Amino acid sequence: MNLNKKNIIIFIGPSLSGDEASKILEADYRPPIQRGDIAAALHDNPDIIGIIDGVFHQQPAVSHREILDALKKGITIVGGASMGALRASELDDFGMIGIGYVYNQYKNGFIESDDDVAIVINPVNLKQLSDSLVSIDYNFKRMLDKGIISEEELDLLFRAAKSIFYPKRTYDLVFKTANINENKIKEIKRFLDEEGIDIKRKDAINVIKYIKNMID
C-alpha cells in the first residue's frame, strides 16, 4: 500500500504533539476530534483515520454514527490513548481498531467513564494542565508491584484521585487529599520523577507506530 500524507488523517492533541508524531509518521495531524470532524475529513478522501485525542465536555464529542459511516465507506479507523480508546472499545465489533493499554482497560470493563481519560488543556498550545486518572492509576499500580506502596495506600491514593473533579486532578492535589505519610509521599514523588509513565502518551505513540506498520 503506497499512501502519502494526505491519505492519513490523525486527530491528536495533548497525549502527543503533532510535531512529535510526525517524527514517526508523516500524516495530516489535526486537533483533538469533535463532532463533525470526520464528516469534514471525508472530503479529503482519507484511507486511514487515527483517533487519539478528542473533546469530551467542552464541545460535542465525536459520535458513534460518524465513525460507523466512515467504516462503511471502507476507511480504516484506528483509535487509542484517549477518546480513540473509548470509541474503539465501543466500536471494535464494527471494524474500528483499538490499540494500547487504555483501550484494553475500557474493553475489559476496568474503566468505564470518559472521566478516566479526560484532562484540561491549554487551548493555545494544547499542553495538558491536569493529569488523567488512567495514568495516575497506572503509575500507582506499578508502585504497588515494586513494593513502594501497600494495597491500603494504593486504595487511599486511588480514592483521593477519583474524588477530584477531572479539571483539577493533579498528582499534587491527590497527595494533599490522601491521608498518606509525608515520607511515603516523597518516595512516591521520587518514583514519578524517575520512572513515571504517561500511559496515554505511550499509547498514542503505539497508535502512530501501528498505522506506520500498516502502510510499510
C-alpha positions as CSV (number, residue, x, y, z in Angstrom):
1,M,0.0,0.0,0.0
2,N,1.6,3.3,-1.0
3,L,-0.1,6.1,0.9
4,N,1.1,9.6,1.1
5,K,0.5,12.3,3.7
6,K,-2.9,13.4,2.5
7,N,-4.3,9.9,2.8
8,I,-3.8,9.6,6.5
9,I,-5.6,11.9,8.9
10,I,-4.9,11.7,12.7
11,F,-6.6,13.6,15.4
12,I,-4.2,14.3,18.1
13,G,-3.6,16.8,21.0
14,P,-2.2,16.7,24.5
15,S,-1.4,12.9,24.5
16,L,1.3,13.6,21.9
17,S,2.1,16.6,19.8
18,G,1.8,16.6,16.1
19,D,5.5,17.6,15.8
20,E,6.5,14.5,17.9
21,A,4.1,12.2,16.0
22,S,5.4,13.4,12.6
23,K,8.9,12.1,13.5
24,I,7.4,8.7,13.5
25,L,4.9,9.0,10.6
26,E,4.1,11.8,8.1
27,A,0.4,12.4,8.2
28,D,-2.2,15.1,8.3
29,Y,-2.3,15.9,12.0
30,R,-5.4,17.7,13.2
31,P,-6.5,19.0,16.6
32,P,-8.5,16.8,19.1
33,I,-11.6,15.4,17.3
34,Q,-15.1,16.7,18.0
35,R,-18.4,16.1,16.4
36,G,-18.5,16.8,12.7
37,D,-14.7,16.4,12.1
38,I,-15.0,13.0,10.5
39,A,-17.5,14.3,8.0
40,A,-15.2,17.2,7.2
41,A,-12.2,14.8,6.9
42,L,-14.1,12.6,4.4
43,H,-13.8,15.5,1.8
44,D,-10.1,14.8,1.8
45,N,-10.6,11.1,0.9
46,P,-8.5,9.5,3.6
47,D,-7.6,5.9,3.5
48,I,-6.8,5.8,7.3
49,I,-8.2,7.9,10.1
50,G,-6.4,7.8,13.5
51,I,-8.3,9.0,16.6
52,I,-6.2,9.7,19.6
53,D,-7.4,12.8,21.4
54,G,-10.9,14.3,21.4
55,V,-13.1,16.8,23.2
56,F,-15.3,15.4,25.9
57,H,-17.3,18.1,27.6
58,Q,-16.4,21.5,26.2
59,Q,-18.0,20.6,22.8
60,P,-20.0,17.7,21.5
61,A,-17.8,14.6,21.3
62,V,-17.3,12.6,18.1
63,S,-20.4,10.3,17.7
64,H,-20.6,6.6,17.1
65,R,-22.6,7.2,13.9
66,E,-19.9,9.3,12.3
67,I,-17.3,6.6,12.8
68,L,-19.7,3.9,11.6
69,D,-20.4,5.8,8.5
70,A,-16.7,6.2,7.7
71,L,-16.1,2.5,8.4
72,K,-18.9,1.6,5.9
73,K,-17.1,3.6,3.3
74,G,-14.1,1.3,3.7
75,I,-12.0,3.7,5.7
76,T,-9.6,2.1,8.2
77,I,-10.1,3.8,11.6
78,V,-7.6,3.2,14.4
79,G,-8.0,4.5,17.9
80,G,-6.2,4.6,21.2
81,A,-4.9,6.6,24.2
82,S,-7.9,8.8,25.0
83,M,-11.1,9.4,23.0
84,G,-9.8,7.0,20.4
85,A,-9.5,4.2,23.0
86,L,-13.0,4.8,24.3
87,R,-14.7,4.8,20.9
88,A,-12.6,1.8,19.7
89,S,-13.8,-0.2,22.8
90,E,-17.3,0.5,21.8
91,L,-17.0,0.0,18.0
92,D,-14.3,-2.6,17.5
93,D,-17.0,-5.2,16.8
94,F,-17.9,-3.0,13.8
95,G,-14.3,-2.8,12.5
96,M,-12.6,0.0,14.4
97,I,-9.2,-1.0,15.5
98,G,-8.2,-0.4,19.2
99,I,-4.6,-0.1,20.3
100,G,-2.9,0.0,23.7
101,Y,-3.4,-0.2,27.4
102,V,-6.2,2.3,27.8
103,Y,-8.2,0.7,25.0
104,N,-7.9,-2.7,26.8
105,Q,-8.9,-1.1,30.1
106,Y,-12.1,0.1,28.5
107,K,-12.7,-3.1,26.5
108,N,-12.3,-5.3,29.6
109,G,-14.5,-3.1,31.8
110,F,-11.8,-2.0,34.2
111,I,-12.7,1.6,33.4
112,E,-16.0,2.9,32.0
113,S,-16.2,6.6,32.3
114,D,-14.7,9.2,29.9
115,D,-13.7,11.0,33.2
116,D,-10.9,8.4,33.5
117,V,-9.0,9.8,30.5
118,A,-10.4,13.4,30.5
119,I,-8.0,16.3,31.2
120,V,-7.9,20.0,30.8
121,I,-5.7,21.5,28.1
122,N,-4.4,24.9,27.3
123,P,-6.4,25.9,24.2
124,V,-3.5,27.8,22.7
125,N,-0.7,25.2,22.8
126,L,-2.7,22.0,23.7
127,K,-0.5,21.4,26.7
128,Q,-2.3,19.4,29.5
129,L,-3.0,21.2,32.7
130,S,-4.2,18.2,34.7
131,D,-3.4,14.5,35.0
132,S,-5.6,11.7,33.7
133,L,-6.9,9.2,36.2
134,V,-5.9,6.3,34.0
135,S,-2.2,7.4,34.0
136,I,-2.3,8.2,37.8
137,D,-3.8,4.7,38.5
138,Y,-1.3,3.1,36.1
139,N,1.7,4.5,38.0
140,F,0.3,3.8,41.4
141,K,-0.2,0.1,40.4
142,R,3.4,0.0,39.2
143,M,4.5,1.3,42.6
144,L,2.4,-1.4,44.3
145,D,4.1,-4.1,42.1
146,K,7.5,-2.7,43.1
147,G,6.7,-2.7,46.8
148,I,6.8,1.1,47.1
149,I,3.2,1.4,48.4
150,S,0.9,-1.1,50.1
151,E,-2.6,-2.2,49.0
152,E,-4.0,0.1,51.6
153,E,-2.0,3.1,50.4
154,L,-3.0,2.3,46.8
155,D,-6.6,2.4,47.8
156,L,-6.2,5.7,49.7
157,L,-4.4,7.3,46.7
158,F,-6.9,6.0,44.1
159,R,-9.9,7.1,46.1
160,A,-8.4,10.5,46.5
161,A,-7.7,10.8,42.8
162,K,-11.2,9.6,41.9
163,S,-12.8,12.1,44.2
164,I,-11.2,15.1,42.5
165,F,-13.1,16.7,39.6
166,Y,-11.0,15.9,36.4
167,P,-10.1,19.6,35.6
168,K,-8.4,19.9,39.0
169,R,-6.9,16.4,39.1
170,T,-3.1,16.5,39.6
171,Y,-0.7,14.4,41.4
172,D,0.0,17.2,43.9
173,L,-3.7,17.6,44.7
174,V,-4.0,13.8,45.1
175,F,-1.2,13.9,47.7
176,K,-2.9,16.7,49.6
177,T,-6.2,14.9,49.6
178,A,-5.0,11.4,50.5
179,N,-4.1,10.6,54.1
180,I,-0.6,9.3,53.3
181,N,2.6,9.6,55.4
182,E,4.8,12.6,54.2
183,N,7.9,10.4,53.9
184,K,5.9,8.0,51.7
185,I,4.8,10.9,49.5
186,K,8.4,11.9,49.0
187,E,9.2,8.3,47.9
188,I,6.2,8.3,45.5
189,K,7.3,11.7,44.0
190,R,10.8,10.3,43.5
191,F,9.5,7.3,41.6
192,L,7.3,9.5,39.4
193,D,10.2,11.8,38.6
194,E,12.5,8.9,37.7
195,E,10.1,6.3,36.3
196,G,6.7,7.8,35.9
197,I,4.9,6.9,32.7
198,D,2.2,8.9,30.9
199,I,0.3,5.9,29.6
200,K,-1.8,8.0,27.3
201,R,1.3,9.3,25.6
202,K,2.7,5.8,25.3
203,D,-0.5,4.5,23.7
204,A,-0.6,7.5,21.3
205,I,2.9,6.6,20.1
206,N,1.8,3.0,19.6
207,V,-1.2,4.1,17.6
208,I,1.1,6.1,15.3
209,K,3.5,3.1,15.0
210,Y,0.7,0.7,14.3
211,I,-0.5,2.9,11.4
212,K,3.1,3.3,10.1
213,N,3.4,-0.5,10.1
214,M,0.2,-0.8,8.2
215,I,1.5,1.3,5.3
216,D,5.0,-0.1,5.5
